[in-house]
Amino acid sequence: MISIVVNIGMWFERFVIIVTSLHRDYLPSSWTMFSPSFVDIGIFIGTIGFFFVLFLLYARTFPVIAQAEVKTILKSSGDNYKKIER
């Protein structure tokens, strides 16, 4: 959980660096507020979606909890295991 928060924080740090660099240019004539276009918003949402797809694929391939441990716990629970197994 901590690593996810760290990754999200690092992503926001890079996002802030890019947005603030687009906010001010070296030419005084282009010192206006930056307003994102549909492409900018699409890239923003796409990167978040891409991150979560990769994260969920990783979690599916390498589960956080070992399934062997879960099966052992369920078998030791007695009658409750047989009710769940149906």
Secondary structure, DSSP 8 states (H G I E B T S, - for coil): -HHHHHHHHHHHHHHHHHHHHHH--SSGGG-------HHHHHHHHHHHHHHHHHHHHHHHHS-SS-HHHHHHHHHHTTHHHHHHH-
